[in-house]
Amino acid sequence: MVITEDALSAIRIASQCDAMPALGTYVPVKKLARLAASYESVIVWLDHDKWREAREIADNCKWLGMAAKTVFTELDPKAYSDEDITKFLTGN
């Protein structure tokens, strides 16, 4: 599962894997707990100026038992090609 800041970024990523827009930079722990029931790992990819908020979401996911990481890029996820998105998500 990839958590993004906006719906367009989530739609762009959803062609490759499950994605959910946070519709902002905060995801309540209660919502993350519901995700933990279905997903073992989460990637948080917010806009480049929201690194701290992305780390907070990832840390809450870890607290709930999920593997979690953040992706930092200069542009929003929706600005990248499918190939670039795959590289960012897989770390290759």
C-alpha positions as a Markdown table, in Angstrom:
| # | Residue | x | y | z |
|---|---|---|---|---|
| 1 | Met | 0.0 | 0.0 | 0.0 |
| 2 | Val | 1.3 | 3.4 | -0.9 |
| 3 | Ile | -0.1 | 6.5 | 0.9 |
| 4 | Thr | 0.1 | 9.7 | -1.0 |
| 5 | Glu | -0.9 | 13.3 | -0.2 |
| 6 | Asp | -3.4 | 13.8 | -3.0 |
| 7 | Ala | -5.9 | 11.7 | -5.1 |
| 8 | Leu | -4.2 | 12.3 | -8.4 |
| 9 | Ser | -0.9 | 10.9 | -7.1 |
| 10 | Ala | -2.8 | 7.9 | -5.7 |
| 11 | Ile | -4.5 | 7.2 | -9.0 |
| 12 | Arg | -1.1 | 7.5 | -10.8 |
| 13 | Ile | 0.5 | 4.9 | -8.5 |
| 14 | Ala | -2.6 | 2.7 | -8.4 |
| 15 | Ser | -1.8 | 1.4 | -11.9 |
| 16 | Gln | 1.1 | -0.5 | -10.3 |
| 17 | Cys | 0.0 | -1.3 | -6.7 |
| 18 | Asp | -2.6 | -0.4 | -4.1 |
| 19 | Ala | -2.6 | 3.3 | -3.3 |
| 20 | Met | -4.6 | 5.6 | -1.0 |
| 21 | Pro | -4.7 | 9.4 | -0.8 |
| 22 | Ala | -4.3 | 10.9 | 2.7 |
| 23 | Leu | -6.1 | 14.0 | 1.4 |
| 24 | Gly | -3.6 | 16.0 | 3.3 |
| 25 | Thr | -0.6 | 15.1 | 5.4 |
| 26 | Tyr | -2.2 | 13.4 | 8.4 |
| 27 | Val | -3.6 | 9.9 | 8.6 |
| 28 | Pro | -5.3 | 9.0 | 11.9 |
| 29 | Val | -3.9 | 6.0 | 13.8 |
| 30 | Lys | -7.4 | 4.4 | 13.7 |
| 31 | Lys | -7.3 | 4.5 | 9.9 |
| 32 | Leu | -3.8 | 3.0 | 9.8 |
| 33 | Ala | -5.0 | 0.2 | 12.2 |
| 34 | Arg | -7.6 | -0.7 | 9.6 |
| 35 | Leu | -4.9 | -0.8 | 6.9 |
| 36 | Ala | -2.8 | -3.0 | 9.1 |
| 37 | Ala | -5.5 | -5.7 | 9.0 |
| 38 | Ser | -5.0 | -5.9 | 5.2 |
| 39 | Tyr | -1.4 | -4.9 | 4.5 |
| 40 | Glu | 1.9 | -6.0 | 5.8 |
| 41 | Ser | 3.8 | -3.0 | 4.5 |
| 42 | Val | 3.2 | 0.6 | 3.7 |
| 43 | Ile | 5.2 | 3.2 | 1.7 |
| 44 | Val | 4.5 | 6.8 | 2.4 |
| 45 | Trp | 5.1 | 9.2 | -0.5 |
| 46 | Leu | 4.1 | 12.7 | 0.3 |
| 47 | Asp | 5.1 | 15.9 | -1.4 |
| 48 | His | 8.8 | 16.8 | -1.0 |
| 49 | Asp | 8.1 | 19.5 | 1.6 |
| 50 | Lys | 6.2 | 17.1 | 3.9 |
| 51 | Trp | 9.1 | 14.8 | 4.8 |
| 52 | Arg | 8.5 | 15.1 | 8.6 |
| 53 | Glu | 4.8 | 14.3 | 8.2 |
| 54 | Ala | 5.6 | 11.3 | 6.0 |
| 55 | Arg | 8.0 | 10.0 | 8.7 |
| 56 | Glu | 5.3 | 10.4 | 11.4 |
| 57 | Ile | 2.8 | 8.3 | 9.3 |
| 58 | Ala | 5.5 | 5.6 | 8.6 |
| 59 | Asp | 6.4 | 5.5 | 12.3 |
| 60 | Asn | 2.8 | 5.0 | 13.3 |
| 61 | Cys | 2.6 | 2.2 | 10.8 |
| 62 | Lys | 5.6 | 0.6 | 12.3 |
| 63 | Trp | 4.1 | 1.0 | 15.8 |
| 64 | Leu | 1.1 | -1.0 | 14.4 |
| 65 | Gly | 3.3 | -3.8 | 13.2 |
| 66 | Met | 3.6 | -3.0 | 9.6 |
| 67 | Ala | 6.9 | -2.6 | 7.7 |
| 68 | Ala | 7.0 | 1.0 | 6.5 |
| 69 | Lys | 9.2 | 3.3 | 4.6 |
| 70 | Thr | 9.1 | 6.8 | 3.0 |
| 71 | Val | 9.9 | 7.9 | -0.5 |
| 72 | Phe | 11.4 | 11.4 | -1.0 |
| 73 | Thr | 11.3 | 13.0 | -4.4 |
| 74 | Glu | 11.5 | 16.5 | -5.7 |
| 75 | Leu | 8.2 | 16.2 | -7.6 |
| 76 | Asp | 4.8 | 14.8 | -6.6 |
| 77 | Pro | 4.3 | 11.2 | -7.5 |
| 78 | Lys | 1.8 | 12.2 | -10.3 |
| 79 | Ala | 4.6 | 13.9 | -12.1 |
| 80 | Tyr | 6.6 | 10.7 | -12.8 |
| 81 | Ser | 6.4 | 8.1 | -15.4 |
| 82 | Asp | 5.4 | 4.5 | -14.6 |
| 83 | Glu | 9.0 | 3.4 | -15.0 |
| 84 | Asp | 10.2 | 6.1 | -12.5 |
| 85 | Ile | 7.4 | 5.2 | -10.0 |
| 86 | Thr | 8.5 | 1.6 | -10.1 |
| 87 | Lys | 12.1 | 2.5 | -9.5 |
| 88 | Phe | 11.1 | 4.7 | -6.5 |
| 89 | Leu | 8.9 | 2.1 | -5.0 |
| 90 | Thr | 11.3 | -0.8 | -5.4 |
| 91 | Gly | 14.5 | 1.1 | -4.6 |
| 92 | Asn | 16.1 | 0.1 | -7.9 |
